[in-house]
Amino acid sequence: MLEPTLSWLIRRRRSAKPDPTTATPRDYAARAARAYTAMQSRFRRPDGQYRRDGRLHPAGSVAHLWPFSRALVATLDLAGIQQDLIGNFDADAAIADRLQTLERYWDPRGSAPAYSSDVLGTRLGGDRYYDDNAWVGLALVQLERMRPGSGHLDRAEELFRFAASGWDQRGGPNSGGVFWVEQHHGTGARRHDRNTVSNAPNAELGLHLAELRGAPVGTPGFVGAQDMYECVLAVLDASRESDSSATGLFWDKLRGDGTLDKTLWSYNQGSMVGANVLLARRSEDVGAEYLTRAEAIAYKALRHFAGTGYERQPPAFNAIFFRNLLLLHEATADERLRTQIIDAIRGYTDYAWHERRDRRDNFHLSNGGVTLLNQSAMVQLLALLCWDPGGYQELA
């Protein structure tokens, strides 16, 4: 279903193809609007839910929580564009629509309720993943930063409590850390991995909540954001035995059998950059150390993924990586790093816009064809390129 308030901007820009070296914030705003409208047209159902993509799913079935959460974030990022660049986009109505749909995933069962991977009542049911819920919690945090008093921080706090409930308490070597998926049933009956992605984003969530509430980072005797951060450093930091420990890069996970998966995903690097930036904002005495760590991880990651490296990563992972680097962009005084961050985002999005987009403004960025994850990732990045840089501190 198209949102007609954007149509005037799309018509005005459809024939324009700015030189990628000279694209302006207004150009990126127009591209973000077109990509968003394509996302809504292709994936949004009349009931407000998003259609599941992929060849193995029946037409019209509902998207999992993970891609839906990224469409929610894309909506927030579009809402952050200055009004004179985006025109008559009804941000409040779009956000309200996403939040209403989000509640279809809410599973209140147990002592730590959370969002299910699938809409409740569907045939598939759904597991509850600690990373999926972190992304939702961070989206609600960003909404609060963009619109103070929005009223969703209580739900974000529930999601952090869910993450803390997923802490490995079995004891033994390398114990601790948040599992990837809720244990003892469904997928969790056989998967016992503890991932960077289930710990670092939840650490960010806890740090954001502490900052917004003016509360301590952790409560003695309870699992907190610092514990999740330190767990990643202890087990999944590729630099942990070097002279520059705590500066990454960061491996993917500790498997249930105790072996390491040393894959380097872009979003894991970004989440640890973001966690360090938030720790720097919290810690007056050692803040400079955390900021130095964030800068070092960013430089390493930018070198590692330079050139075609981003094309070998899922676009949704790149979007999370870059939004965390923009959080650092606002915090660092290193002008060279700030320039590298913006240049990397522009290079990736310009390539996607000019080389991987069809005439309907759908992005073909993976073997799975046009997906909600890919499309929402491009909406996010195109929108963030025309934000006022001072607003990057509102990202989560």
C-alpha positions in Angstrom: 0.0 0.0 0.0 1.6 3.3 -1.1 1.8 6.2 1.2 0.6 9.0 -1.1 2.2 11.9 0.9 5.6 11.0 -0.6 4.4 10.7 -4.2 5.2 14.4 -5.1 8.8 14.0 -4.1 9.2 10.7 -6.0 7.8 12.2 -9.2 10.0 15.2 -9.0 13.2 13.1 -8.6 12.4 10.1 -10.7 14.2 11.5 -13.8 17.2 12.7 -11.8 20.4 10.7 -11.4 22.9 12.8 -9.5 26.6 12.2 -9.9 27.5 9.9 -6.9 30.4 12.2 -6.1 28.2 15.3 -5.8 25.0 14.0 -4.3 23.5 16.4 -1.7 21.4 15.8 1.4 18.3 16.6 -0.7 19.3 13.9 -3.2 19.7 11.3 -0.5 16.3 12.4 1.0 14.6 11.8 -2.3 16.3 8.4 -2.7 15.3 7.5 0.9 11.7 8.5 0.1 11.6 6.4 -3.1 13.2 3.4 -1.4 10.7 3.6 1.5 7.7 3.9 -0.8 8.9 0.9 -2.8 9.3 -1.0 0.5 5.7 -0.1 1.5 4.3 -1.0 -1.9 6.0 -4.4 -2.1 5.8 -5.6 1.4 3.1 -3.8 3.5 -0.2 -5.7 3.7 -3.6 -3.9 4.1 -3.7 -5.0 7.7 -0.4 -3.2 8.5 1.7 -6.3 8.7 4.6 -6.9 6.3 4.6 -9.8 3.9 7.3 -12.5 4.3 9.7 -12.7 1.5 11.7 -15.7 0.1 10.8 -18.5 -2.2 9.9 -21.0 0.5 7.1 -19.1 2.1 3.5 -18.8 0.9 2.5 -15.5 -0.7 0.9 -13.2 1.9 2.4 -14.8 5.0 3.7 -12.5 7.6 7.3 -11.4 8.1 9.4 -12.6 11.0 10.2 -10.1 13.8 13.8 -9.6 12.6 12.9 -8.0 9.2 9.9 -6.3 10.7 12.0 -4.6 13.3 14.3 -3.3 10.6 11.3 -1.8 8.7 10.4 -0.1 12.0 13.9 1.4 12.2 13.7 2.5 8.6 10.5 4.3 9.4 12.2 6.1 12.4 15.2 7.0 10.3 13.0 8.5 7.6 11.2 10.4 10.3 14.5 12.0 11.4 15.0 13.8 8.1 14.5 17.5 8.2 10.9 18.4 7.1 12.1 20.7 4.3 13.9 17.8 2.7 11.3 15.1 3.0 8.1 17.0 2.3 4.7 15.9 3.7 5.7 12.5 5.0 3.3 11.8 8.0 5.9 10.4 10.3 3.6 10.2 13.3 1.1 8.1 11.4 3.7 5.8 10.0 5.4 5.2 13.4 2.0 4.6 15.0 1.2 2.0 12.3 4.5 0.2 12.9 4.0 0.2 16.7 0.5 -1.2 16.4 1.8 -4.0 14.2 4.7 -4.7 16.5 2.3 -5.7 19.3 1.1 -8.6 17.2 4.4 -10.3 18.1 4.2 -9.8 21.8 4.3 -12.9 23.9 3.5 -12.3 27.6 4.2 -15.8 28.8 6.6 -16.5 31.6 8.5 -14.4 34.1 10.3 -12.5 31.3 7.9 -11.7 28.5 9.3 -10.7 25.1 8.5 -10.6 21.4 8.1 -13.8 19.4 9.9 -14.4 16.1 6.5 -14.8 14.5 3.1 -13.1 14.9 1.2 -14.9 17.6 -1.6 -17.2 16.5 0.1 -18.1 13.2 0.7 -21.7 12.2 4.5 -21.4 12.8 4.3 -20.0 16.3 7.8 -18.8 17.0 10.8 -18.8 19.2 12.0 -15.8 21.2 15.5 -14.6 20.2 17.6 -12.4 22.4 19.1 -10.5 19.4 15.7 -9.9 17.8 14.4 -8.4 21.0 17.5 -6.3 21.4 16.8 -4.7 18.0 13.3 -3.9 19.0 14.4 -2.5 22.3 17.0 -0.3 20.6 14.3 0.9 18.1 12.1 1.9 21.1 15.1 3.7 22.6 15.6 5.7 19.4 12.0 6.6 19.3 12.3 8.0 22.9 15.3 10.0 21.9 13.6 11.4 18.9 10.3 12.0 20.6 10.9 12.3 24.4 8.0 11.0 26.4 6.8 8.7 23.7 5.9 6.2 26.5 7.7 3.0 25.3 10.7 2.9 27.6 8.9 0.5 30.0 8.6 -2.0 27.2 12.3 -1.5 26.3 13.1 -2.2 30.0 11.1 -5.4 29.8 13.2 -6.5 26.8 16.4 -5.9 28.7 15.1 -8.0 31.6 14.4 -10.7 29.0 18.0 -10.5 27.9 19.3 -10.8 31.4 17.1 -13.9 31.9 19.0 -15.5 29.0 22.4 -15.4 30.8 24.2 -18.7 30.9 24.4 -19.8 34.5 25.6 -23.4 34.0 29.1 -22.7 35.3 32.3 -24.2 33.9 34.8 -22.8 31.4 33.6 -19.8 29.5 30.3 -19.7 31.3 28.2 -16.6 31.2 26.9 -14.6 28.3 23.5 -14.3 26.8 22.3 -17.2 24.7 21.2 -16.5 21.1 17.8 -18.0 21.6 15.6 -18.8 24.6 16.6 -22.2 25.9 14.9 -25.5 26.6 12.3 -25.5 23.9 11.9 -25.0 20.2 15.2 -24.0 18.6 16.6 -23.5 22.1 16.4 -27.2 22.8 19.3 -27.9 20.5 21.1 -24.5 20.0 23.2 -23.3 22.9 25.3 -20.7 21.2 26.3 -17.4 22.9 26.9 -14.7 20.3 28.4 -11.3 20.0 25.0 -10.3 18.5 23.1 -11.6 21.6 25.3 -9.7 24.0 26.7 -6.5 22.5 23.3 -5.1 21.3 21.7 -6.0 24.6 24.6 -4.3 26.4 23.8 -1.2 24.3 20.2 -1.5 25.2 21.0 -1.5 28.9 23.4 1.4 28.6 20.9 3.5 26.7 18.2 2.7 29.4 20.6 3.7 32.2 21.4 6.9 30.5 17.8 7.8 29.8 16.6 6.9 33.3 19.6 8.5 35.0 20.2 5.1 36.7 23.3 3.0 37.4 24.5 0.7 34.6 24.0 -2.4 36.7 22.6 -3.5 40.0 25.0 -5.6 42.2 24.1 -9.2 42.1 22.2 -9.0 38.8 23.3 -9.4 35.2 23.8 -6.0 33.6 25.1 -4.2 30.5 28.7 -4.2 31.6 28.6 -8.0 32.1 27.3 -8.5 28.6 30.0 -6.2 27.2 32.8 -7.9 29.2 31.6 -11.3 28.1 32.2 -10.4 24.5 35.7 -9.1 25.4 36.6 -12.3 27.3 35.5 -14.8 24.7 35.0 -13.3 21.2 37.6 -10.5 20.9 40.1 -11.4 18.2 42.6 -9.0 19.9 42.2 -10.4 23.4 45.7 -12.0 23.5 47.5 -9.0 21.8 48.9 -5.8 23.2 45.8 -4.0 22.0 43.1 -6.1 23.6 39.5 -4.9 23.6 39.9 -3.3 20.2 38.5 -6.2 18.1 37.7 -7.3 15.6 35.0 -9.5 17.1 34.1 -13.1 16.2 30.6 -14.4 15.7 29.9 -16.8 18.5 30.9 -19.5 21.0 29.0 -22.6 19.9 27.3 -24.9 22.3 30.1 -27.4 21.9 32.7 -24.9 23.1 34.2 -24.2 19.7 34.5 -20.7 18.2 32.9 -19.4 15.0 35.4 -16.8 13.9 33.3 -15.3 11.2 33.6 -11.5 11.1 30.2 -9.9 10.6 29.9 -6.2 10.1 27.1 -5.7 12.6 29.1 -7.3 15.4 31.9 -4.7 15.0 29.3 -1.9 14.9 27.6 -3.1 18.1 30.9 -3.1 20.0 31.7 0.4 18.7 28.3 1.6 19.9 28.7 -0.1 23.3 32.1 1.6 23.8 30.6 5.0 22.8 27.8 4.6 25.3 30.3 3.5 28.0 32.4 6.6 27.2 29.3 8.8 27.7 28.6 7.2 31.1 32.1 7.1 32.5 33.8 10.4 33.3 36.9 8.8 34.8 37.6 6.2 32.1 35.5 7.6 29.3 38.5 8.5 27.1 39.6 4.8 27.2 36.3 3.6 26.0 36.2 6.2 23.2 39.7 5.2 22.2 38.5 1.6 22.0 35.6 2.6 19.8 37.8 4.5 17.4 40.3 1.6 17.2 37.5 -0.9 16.4 36.1 1.5 13.8 39.4 2.0 12.0 40.0 -1.8 12.0 36.5 -2.6 10.7 36.6 0.1 8.0 39.9 -1.3 6.7 38.6 -4.9 6.9 35.4 -4.3 4.9 36.8 -1.7 2.5 36.2 -2.1 -1.2 34.0 -5.1 -1.9 33.9 -6.3 1.7 30.5 -4.7 2.3 29.0 -6.5 -0.7 29.8 -9.8 1.0 27.9 -8.9 4.1 24.1 -8.9 4.4 22.9 -5.3 3.9 21.0 -5.4 7.2 24.3 -6.1 9.0 25.9 -3.2 7.2 23.1 -0.8 8.2 23.6 -1.8 11.9 27.4 -1.4 11.5 27.1 2.1 9.9 24.5 3.4 12.3 26.8 2.6 15.2 29.7 4.3 13.4 27.5 7.4 13.1 27.0 7.2 16.9 30.8 7.4 17.1 30.9 10.1 14.4 29.0 12.4 16.8 31.2 11.5 19.7 34.8 11.6 18.3 37.0 14.6 17.6 39.0 12.6 15.0 38.1 14.4 11.8 39.9 11.8 9.6 37.7 9.0 11.1 34.6 11.1 10.7 35.4 11.6 7.1 36.1 7.9 6.5 32.7 6.9 8.1 30.7 9.2 5.9 32.7 8.3 2.8 32.1 4.5 3.5 28.4 5.0 3.8 28.1 7.2 0.7 30.2 4.7 -1.3 28.1 1.7 -0.3 24.7 3.5 -0.8 25.7 5.1 -4.1 26.8 1.7 -5.4 23.5 0.2 -4.4 21.5 3.0 -5.8 23.2 3.1 -9.2 24.1 -0.5 -9.7 21.7 -2.7 -7.7 18.3 -0.9 -8.0 15.5 -1.8 -10.5 13.1 0.7 -12.1 10.7 0.2 -9.3 13.3 1.3 -6.8 13.7 -2.2 -5.3 17.2 -3.2 -4.3 18.7 -6.5 -5.5 21.5 -7.1 -3.0 21.5 -10.8 -2.3 20.8 -14.1 -4.0 17.3 -14.1 -2.3 16.1 -11.3 -4.6 14.3 -8.3 -3.2 13.8 -8.7 0.5 12.3 -6.6 3.3 15.7 -6.8 5.1 17.6 -5.4 2.1 15.1 -2.7 1.3 14.8 -1.5 4.8 18.6 -1.4 5.2 18.8 1.0 2.2 16.1 3.2 3.5 18.0 3.5 6.8 21.3 4.4 5.2 19.9 6.8 2.6 17.9 8.6 5.3 20.8 8.9 7.7 23.0 10.5 5.1 20.7 13.5 5.2 20.3 13.8 8.9 21.8 16.7 10.7 25.0 15.2 12.1 24.2 16.6 15.5 21.2 14.2 15.6 23.4 11.1 15.4 23.5 11.0 19.2 19.8 10.0 19.0 20.7 6.7 17.2 20.4 3.4 18.9 
